[in-house]
């Protein structure tokens, strides 16, 4: 964007002080050069018409003064500048691996664990516009719901459609992590991260969770694990002959396994026992994983003296033409 005009030779602007001095000198000079004659009666002369050339003769001097001021400004070298920024972003690729098993319908988080996890994850995505984010869902098996993308609208829209029961029930933590790793292993990002969220114990799938963690470590992928659920028991909706009723079910989260996965991959383990705690966890991960943005500022200077010079030449040329035509008799 263009900035204000600056001057490379700013000291030359003091030369503009010459202009008012010359104007004062011109005024005094004109008074001394006024011709006069003595008459006994001057009333008749007042009735004589005055030529318009007499009034406009001062235009010649005004043109010279304006041209002089313009030349002084040109010598001071007015310059404009265009400034901008070159921004280089070393992004982070993130896969959210989300447990959608039936136990995620427990209501120790509001309205339930799954909806709370989706809402907080959506806020997390909003705060990372420069990163590529993907989504893996797992239950008894796993699959990629959204590959890595910077299109946040797509991810958030698909988040709305995620629900428990969309795939075979169970908790295949190893498969969920392995699928996420397969999406990140060929990434060229400076940092590769998996956020794995579950509320249970690995009881399904074909990949051992610790084997998946070793593969993640091999590819330089950091895994943050989140155990979702309160301690003790949690209300869980159960279908009965009298409709859906809430019954307390024991909360079973394999924390040692989740901690080991995080430790193996240089990540961290978190326990989300409430909506607020889950939001705080995502904020902490957000701070731990920040894109590196390099900003290089630049400024280009542009010389602006030429318009002043051209206008000064035009005024002097105009003054010369007037001297040789309309005001020739006066100057002579």
Rosetta blueprint (number, residue, H / E / L):
1 X L
2 X E
3 X L
4 X L
5 X L
6 X E
7 X E
8 X L
9 X L
10 X H
11 X H
12 X H
13 X H
14 X H
15 X H
16 X H
17 X H
18 X H
19 X H
20 X H
21 X H
22 X H
23 X H
24 X H
25 X H
26 X H
27 X H
28 X H
29 X H
30 X H
31 X H
32 X H
33 X L
34 X L
35 X L
36 X L
37 X L
38 X L
39 X L
40 X L
41 X L
42 X L
43 X H
44 X H
45 X H
46 X H
47 X L
48 X L
49 X L
50 X L
51 X L
52 X H
53 X H
54 X H
55 X H
56 X H
57 X L
58 X H
59 X H
60 X H
61 X H
62 X H
63 X H
64 X H
65 X H
66 X H
67 X H
68 X H
69 X H
70 X H
71 X H
72 X H
73 X H
74 X H
75 X H
76 X L
77 X L
78 X E
79 X E
80 X E
81 X E
82 X E
83 X E
84 X E
85 X E
86 X E
87 X E
88 X E
89 X E
90 X E
91 X L
92 X E
93 X E
94 X E
95 X E
96 X E
97 X E
98 X E
99 X E
100 X L
101 X L
102 X H
103 X H
104 X H
105 X H
106 X L
107 X L
108 X L
109 X L
110 X L
111 X L
112 X L
113 X H
114 X H
115 X H
116 X H
117 X H
118 X H
119 X H
120 X H
121 X H
122 X H
123 X H
124 X H
125 X H
126 X H
127 X L
128 X L
129 X L
130 X L
131 X L
132 X E
133 X E
134 X E
135 X E
136 X E
137 X E
138 X E
139 X L
140 X L
141 X L
142 X E
143 X E
144 X E
145 X E
146 X E
147 X E
148 X E
149 X E
150 X L
151 X L
152 X H
153 X H
154 X H
155 X H
156 X H
157 X H
158 X H
159 X H
160 X H
161 X H
162 X L
163 X L
164 X L
165 X L
166 X L
167 X L
168 X L
169 X L
170 X L
171 X L
172 X L
173 X H
174 X H
175 X H
176 X H
177 X H
178 X H
179 X H
180 X H
181 X H
182 X H
183 X H
184 X H
185 X L
186 X L
187 X L
188 X L
189 X L
190 X L
191 X E
192 X E
193 X E
194 X E
195 X E
196 X E
197 X E
198 X E
199 X L
200 X L
201 X L
202 X L
203 X L
204 X L
205 X L
206 X L
207 X L
208 X L
209 X H
210 X H
211 X H
212 X H
213 X H
214 X H
215 X H
216 X H
217 X H
218 X H
219 X L
220 X L
221 X E
222 X E
223 X E
224 X E
225 X E
226 X E
227 X E
228 X E
229 X L
230 X L
231 X L
232 X L
233 X E
234 X E
235 X E
236 X E
237 X E
238 X E
239 X E
240 X E
241 X L
242 X L
243 X E
244 X E
245 X E
246 X E
247 X E
248 X E
249 X E
250 X E
251 X L
252 X L
253 X L
254 X L
255 X H
256 X H
257 X H
258 X H
259 X H
260 X H
261 X H
262 X H
263 X H
264 X H
265 X L
266 X L
267 X L
268 X L
269 X E
270 X E
271 X E
272 X E
273 X L
274 X L
275 X H
276 X H
277 X H
278 X H
279 X H
280 X H
281 X H
282 X H
283 X H
284 X H
285 X H
286 X H
287 X H
288 X H
289 X L
290 X L
291 X L
292 X E
293 X E
294 X E
295 X E
296 X E
297 X E
298 X E
299 X E
300 X E
301 X E
302 X E
303 X E
304 X L
305 X H
306 X H
307 X H
308 X H
309 X H
310 X H
311 X H
312 X H
313 X H
314 X H
315 X H
316 X H
317 X H
318 X H
319 X H
320 X H
321 X H
322 X H
323 X H
324 X H
325 X L
326 X L
327 X L
328 X H
329 X H
330 X H
331 X H
332 X L
